[in-house]
Amino acid sequence: MTKAKETLVHWLSDVEEHDYPAAASYLTLIYEADRVADIVTRLKHAALIEFKAKDIFRASQLSLLGVSNSHVEKDKKKINKGKGLSPLLLVRDPRSAKVVIADGYHRLCAIYGYDEDALILCKIVSAV
């Protein structure tokens, strides 16, 4: 019988304020500026919820970044030290039938490396 890998991920009580402009910067590559402003406003007011890491990856259709990525490595160090991570910011895009990771991709990759079933704290809104 194998013992399940158990790494406790600590979360901050809310999204760090600097994550919203980072999300807006990324989202501006995908959507028009007025839509981005609306999405970010709704993200700020959205409730925190949880999804499994593996489900977010499946819904986003993104690849897992390797451990050699410096941002992933930085987040793994935070996890190992028991420091809180900022929740992810997600956007449901019905046009593409995908979830856009507006902010937190590196954090997600770092957590997934420990446990693909880990619950990820996030905020999610629709793009429309």
C-alpha positions as CSV (number, residue, x, y, z in Angstrom):
1,M,0.0,0.0,0.0
2,T,1.4,3.4,-1.0
3,K,1.0,6.4,1.2
4,A,-0.7,9.4,-0.4
5,K,1.5,12.5,-0.9
6,E,0.2,15.1,1.5
7,T,1.4,18.7,1.2
8,L,-0.7,21.3,2.8
9,V,-1.1,24.4,0.7
10,H,-1.8,27.6,2.6
11,W,-3.9,30.2,1.0
12,L,-4.2,33.9,1.6
13,S,-7.7,35.0,2.7
14,D,-8.1,37.0,-0.6
15,V,-6.4,37.7,-3.9
16,E,-3.4,40.0,-3.6
17,E,-4.2,43.4,-5.0
18,H,-1.3,43.3,-7.6
19,D,-2.8,40.2,-9.2
20,Y,-5.7,42.1,-10.6
21,P,-3.6,44.4,-12.9
22,A,-1.5,41.3,-13.8
23,A,-4.8,39.6,-14.8
24,A,-5.9,42.6,-16.8
25,S,-2.6,42.8,-18.7
26,Y,-3.0,39.2,-19.8
27,L,-6.7,39.4,-20.5
28,T,-6.1,42.5,-22.7
29,L,-4.4,40.2,-25.2
30,I,-7.6,38.2,-25.5
31,Y,-10.5,40.6,-25.0
32,E,-11.2,44.3,-25.7
33,A,-10.2,46.7,-23.0
34,D,-13.8,47.6,-22.0
35,R,-14.6,43.9,-21.5
36,V,-11.4,43.4,-19.5
37,A,-12.3,46.2,-17.1
38,D,-15.7,44.6,-16.5
39,I,-14.2,41.1,-16.0
40,V,-11.7,42.4,-13.5
41,T,-14.3,44.4,-11.6
42,R,-16.5,41.2,-11.4
43,L,-13.4,39.2,-10.3
44,K,-12.8,41.6,-7.4
45,H,-16.3,41.0,-6.2
46,A,-16.5,37.3,-6.8
47,A,-16.6,34.8,-4.0
48,L,-13.7,32.4,-3.4
49,I,-14.4,28.8,-4.4
50,E,-12.3,25.7,-4.9
51,F,-11.6,23.4,-7.8
52,K,-9.2,20.5,-8.1
53,A,-5.9,21.3,-9.8
54,K,-6.3,18.6,-12.4
55,D,-9.8,20.0,-13.3
56,I,-8.5,23.5,-13.8
57,F,-5.8,22.1,-16.1
58,R,-8.3,20.1,-18.1
59,A,-10.7,23.1,-18.5
60,S,-7.9,25.5,-19.5
61,Q,-6.2,23.0,-21.9
62,L,-2.8,24.4,-20.9
63,S,0.4,22.4,-20.4
64,L,2.1,21.9,-17.1
65,L,5.2,24.1,-16.8
66,G,8.3,22.2,-15.7
67,V,10.2,22.6,-12.4
68,S,12.9,24.5,-14.3
69,N,10.6,27.5,-14.6
70,S,11.8,30.1,-12.1
71,H,8.3,31.3,-11.2
72,V,7.1,27.7,-10.5
73,E,10.2,27.1,-8.4
74,K,9.6,30.3,-6.4
75,D,6.0,29.2,-5.7
76,K,7.2,25.7,-4.7
77,K,9.5,27.3,-2.1
78,K,6.6,29.3,-0.7
79,I,4.6,26.1,-0.4
80,N,7.5,24.3,1.4
81,K,7.9,27.2,3.8
82,G,4.2,27.2,4.6
83,K,3.6,30.7,3.1
84,G,0.2,31.6,1.9
85,L,-0.5,31.7,-1.9
86,S,-2.8,34.1,-3.6
87,P,-6.0,32.5,-5.0
88,L,-6.1,32.1,-8.8
89,L,-8.2,34.4,-11.1
90,L,-10.2,32.4,-13.7
91,V,-12.4,33.4,-16.6
92,R,-14.9,31.0,-18.2
93,D,-14.8,31.7,-22.0
94,P,-17.9,30.1,-23.6
95,R,-16.7,31.0,-27.1
96,S,-13.7,28.7,-26.8
97,A,-15.2,26.3,-24.2
98,K,-12.1,26.9,-22.0
99,V,-11.2,28.4,-18.7
100,V,-8.7,31.2,-19.0
101,I,-6.2,31.4,-16.2
102,A,-6.0,35.2,-15.9
103,D,-3.6,35.0,-13.0
104,G,-2.0,32.2,-11.1
105,Y,-0.8,29.8,-13.8
106,H,2.6,29.4,-12.1
107,R,1.0,28.8,-8.7
108,L,-1.2,26.1,-10.2
109,C,1.8,24.4,-11.8
110,A,3.6,24.4,-8.5
111,I,0.7,22.9,-6.6
112,Y,0.0,20.3,-9.3
113,G,3.6,19.1,-8.9
114,Y,2.7,18.0,-5.3
115,D,-0.8,16.8,-5.8
116,E,-3.0,16.9,-8.9
117,D,-6.1,16.5,-6.6
118,A,-5.2,19.5,-4.5
119,L,-8.0,22.0,-4.0
120,I,-7.2,25.3,-5.6
121,L,-8.7,28.5,-4.1
122,C,-9.8,30.8,-6.8
123,K,-12.3,33.4,-8.1
124,I,-14.1,32.7,-11.4
125,V,-16.4,34.7,-13.6
126,S,-17.7,34.4,-17.2
127,A,-16.2,36.4,-20.0
128,V,-19.6,37.5,-21.2
